[in-house]
Amino acid sequence: MTIARRSLLKTVGGLGFHPRLPAAAPATADPLIASSAVAVTETGSGKVRGFVRRGVYTFRGIPYGASTGKDRRFMPPAKPAPWKGVRSSLTYGYVSPQEPRGHWDKDEVAFVYQWDDGCQNEDCLRVNVWTPGLDNRERPVMVWLHGGGFSTGSAHDMKTYDGENLARRGVVVVSLNHRVGVVGFLNLAQAGGGKYAASANAGMLDIIAALEWVRDNIRNFGGDPANVTVFGQSGGGGKVTALMAMPQAASLFHKAIVQSGSMLHMPGPDKTAILAGAVLRELGITQANLAQLHSIPVERIVAAGIAAAKAVFPSPDPSKPFDFGRHAELAPWAPTVDGVILPESPFAEAAPAVSEKVPLLVGSTRTEFGIGFGWPEFEDFTLGELTRAMTKAYGQEKGMRVLDAFRRGHPGAKPCDLFAVWRSSSMRRAVAQQAAAKAAQGTAPVYVYLFAWNTPVLDGRIRSYHCAELPFVFDNTDRCDAATGGGPAARALAARVSESWISFARTGNPNHEGLPRWPEFTTQSGATMIFDDPCAVANAPDREELSALA
């Protein structure tokens, strides 16, 4: 891997706007305090001790559920056992058993994302909390749902997920681990009957249990249980989307933010039962000895899930953009539309009535899936190569129509830039569909964004890649300089982006004084905030391109 130092550190002059700068910590405050006398509060299961850093109280790894191992495998989450005394909550908890991350062998990808895979264990139902104070201020609460599809990831697998800087701006931030992959979404109802009726959605029930924990405990952390925003990116955005269609979650959150995660179609029980059958065959388990699922090592179950997924789910066609709106339906692990826990596929036909009063903020990055990691020659991509790619995907007539629409939408763009935007177009189509369905409800506002800022890291090749907005949302651009390059330009944009998320969490409206006026999205206007340097509002900036693709 070759990374130009000049490109990595490149910034644009000017400190720019930074709204609502937090008050400086008292001069006598220690930069880091981990003391039971300083950061102790009560939960429904017992007292917890965290630590204080630069005025923010942090608690990590607090149980919100019991272990999901052995007899609790594939079951709905149970309450954690209470404890006596004060439980130390200084470090993150276990992560859900899951398949190995598939990108560590890709040097540039690992450099930018800088994952922490954590330690796997079935006792993984944990929350983390960052708060400005253990008082009765009742601040807005922002509950973060991590990415990784429904298959991998955790609340601390990326440095950017740290909530300290957001909390310093006056909100309470919560993140959580839940069951993923085969242990969270294995549909055993057909094989095991009523005992396993909820197994296909166990991972989502974990999230609901965490939201119930927030409802019952967050006042003791200075938060307002009546003002909770769920937000997530990629698979986390898919989880937010699913929650919006789940009756059990309806009273547990009040606003929703979907970042590059508009997964609008969820699979039905017949489809997920096929995958479950393949897993059982891999394990040599039948209905007669199904109870063995509760005694074999979880590592064997994870391995069987990986093998079954490869056998049942074909790889997507690499010659055309992946249909992201159907990502959950086309991926191995996802919630199941069972008619009870998840009664409908969210936003597939219309916005779910159960969340009709919940304001929605939804968007994506400009070049989610553009090619750039590990491919410097991508910059020399030619118009002829672009033409051949589009005509191969759609045929001659439609391919040329699509190419013309993208060239008109991005005048002067290089072929590699057009290719990167085109490869990401399915995400924009899913965002537009989700926003239009929500706007058609007419009962709560919807706001749409496009994160278009291109990172200077890796010579700028990766542009506004999938996850590019995360350091800006969490106001962690310096902490995540391997992703942003760090410096004042990134910091100024982070102030604008993060303040929009905070404003939305407070009021359901992302507007603030550091941005141009951000109108609500309507199907007529298609108003979209473009987060870039500078930020600007555009009406339906990709309508012609999406129309050509339809």
Secondary structure as GFF3:
##gff-version 3
##sequence-region A 1 550
A	DSSP	alpha_helix	5	9	.	.	.	ID=ss1
A	DSSP	beta_strand	32	33	.	.	.	ID=ss2
A	DSSP	beta_strand	40	43	.	.	.	ID=ss3
A	DSSP	beta_strand	46	49	.	.	.	ID=ss4
A	DSSP	beta_strand	51	53	.	.	.	ID=ss5
A	DSSP	beta_strand	56	63	.	.	.	ID=ss6
A	DSSP	three_ten_helix	70	72	.	.	.	ID=ss7
A	DSSP	beta_strand	86	88	.	.	.	ID=ss8
A	DSSP	alpha_helix	107	113	.	.	.	ID=ss9
A	DSSP	beta_strand	126	131	.	.	.	ID=ss10
A	DSSP	beta_strand	139	145	.	.	.	ID=ss11
A	DSSP	three_ten_helix	159	161	.	.	.	ID=ss12
A	DSSP	alpha_helix	164	167	.	.	.	ID=ss13
A	DSSP	beta_strand	172	176	.	.	.	ID=ss14
A	DSSP	alpha_helix	181	185	.	.	.	ID=ss15
A	DSSP	alpha_helix	189	192	.	.	.	ID=ss16
A	DSSP	three_ten_helix	193	196	.	.	.	ID=ss17
A	DSSP	three_ten_helix	199	201	.	.	.	ID=ss18
A	DSSP	alpha_helix	202	217	.	.	.	ID=ss19
A	DSSP	three_ten_helix	218	221	.	.	.	ID=ss20
A	DSSP	beta_strand	223	233	.	.	.	ID=ss21
A	DSSP	alpha_helix	235	243	.	.	.	ID=ss22
A	DSSP	three_ten_helix	247	249	.	.	.	ID=ss23
A	DSSP	beta_strand	255	259	.	.	.	ID=ss24
A	DSSP	alpha_helix	269	283	.	.	.	ID=ss25
A	DSSP	three_ten_helix	287	294	.	.	.	ID=ss26
A	DSSP	alpha_helix	298	312	.	.	.	ID=ss27
A	DSSP	three_ten_helix	324	326	.	.	.	ID=ss28
A	DSSP	alpha_helix	327	330	.	.	.	ID=ss29
A	DSSP	three_ten_helix	353	355	.	.	.	ID=ss30
A	DSSP	beta_strand	360	365	.	.	.	ID=ss31
A	DSSP	three_ten_helix	376	380	.	.	.	ID=ss32
A	DSSP	alpha_helix	383	394	.	.	.	ID=ss33
A	DSSP	alpha_helix	396	409	.	.	.	ID=ss34
A	DSSP	alpha_helix	415	423	.	.	.	ID=ss35
A	DSSP	alpha_helix	425	441	.	.	.	ID=ss36
A	DSSP	beta_strand	446	451	.	.	.	ID=ss37
A	DSSP	three_ten_helix	457	460	.	.	.	ID=ss38
A	DSSP	alpha_helix	470	473	.	.	.	ID=ss39
A	DSSP	alpha_helix	481	484	.	.	.	ID=ss40
A	DSSP	alpha_helix	488	507	.	.	.	ID=ss41
A	DSSP	beta_strand	527	531	.	.	.	ID=ss42
A	DSSP	beta_strand	536	539	.	.	.	ID=ss43
A	DSSP	alpha_helix	543	549	.	.	.	ID=ss44
###
